[in-house]
Amino acid sequence: MMISRDYLPAIGLGITQIMGYGCLMYAYAVLLPHMATDLDLSLSEIFGILSLGLFFGGLISPLAGRLVDRHGGYWVMMLGAVVAGLALMAMSLVADTSGLFSAILLAEAAGMFVLYNIAFASVTQLDLAVAPQRSISVITLFGGVASTIFWPLTLTLFNTVGWKMTWIYLGLAYLVICLPLIHLSLAHPMRDLEQPHAAQSNETDWPELSGTERKRGLLWMIISFVFSGYLMGAVMTLWVTNVQDLGHSAAMAALAGALIGPFKTVGRFFEMLVSRNLYPLATYVLALGLMMAGFLTLLLLGVTLAGVLIAAALYGMGDGIKTIARGTLPLALFGAKGYGARLGWISFVQMSVNASGPFAFAWVTQTYGGW
């Protein structure tokens, strides 16, 4: 079966998301603890620096989205990829706290020019026969395996060559793989965003919100995105600790948590099969329903091994689909015009609020217990 050429941009950008999230997000979990030892920093100090970097990235996100809206995604993602690759290699040169802080800030700022939101906004602007919502689903299908690939890969590199050379290899690999893929994916005619997309108009009838409904819809969508991300981000941060409190070993808690990544991909593949005419709001409700089902399973059956594994699978599927809805719902409700900047502002609000989630729920865990 031949894949339509109109899917190739989404496939190419999807591969860049594997590299982007693997190098700019998941590698930290493996390398920062070892860097802390060599730099004479505590874990809380070095991950506090990472939190500041992520917050700075949130500040940059609206600017990145606005640049895509104004100039297209090609040069935004190309320049972002160059800076990201160089910033990753610069991580190998840090010798003190200020150097680490500068390198992480540069890497996370560059990440806002190449990760999901910008990839979504960029592919939406292309003149393709595939509906933008479909392209977004394809992109996220690839990104879901980033943790599955990069956690063991980064650990293997560290054990072989140390953290300094690992950062150099990651930076070089990012440049060599992502720059050609971004060029091939986005060197494509752009469509007129004032006109309805042909594929979308043939398959769906999703009128944009207008007037007071538009403002009210935007408000409630952002509130939902922020609080669902706040709660579920806290759940994931404290997963191992809380599953242990339910009576399981740390190894079993980690094993159950490892199921979440693959089941994100399962959820996204399922969404691709059923979502051709499914309104993105229904997709979002499905995602939240699966995440809530996983959470309730953990509460009610979490003392059993089967309960923990089923909870992880349900949560993973829901979280995977929610990532798609985070891109498709704003597009369906508010249209493609200004889409990049809109995603940027949503990301900024989410990062600003969600930064306190792990701390707040860590206090709840210490005070009242994991359950």
ABEGO torsion letter per residue (X at the ends): XBBBAAAAAAAAAAAAAAAAAAAAAAAAAAAAAAAAAAAGBBAAAAAAAAAAAAAAAAAAAAAAAAAAAAAEAAAAAAAAAAAAAAAAAAAAABABAAAAAAAAAAAAAAAAAABAAAAAAAAAABBBABBAAAAAAAAAAAAAAAAAAAAAAAAAAAAAAEAAAAAAAAAAAAAAAAAAAAAAAABBBBBBAABBBAAAAAABBBBBBBEAAAAAAAAAAAAAAAAAAAAAAAAAAAAAAAAAAAGBBAAAAAAAAAAAAAAAAAAAAAAAAAAAABBAAAAAAAAAAAAAAAAAAAAAAAABAAAAAAAAAAAAAAAAAAAAAAAAAAAAAAEABGAAAAAAAAAAAAAAAAAAAAAAAAAAAAAAEAX
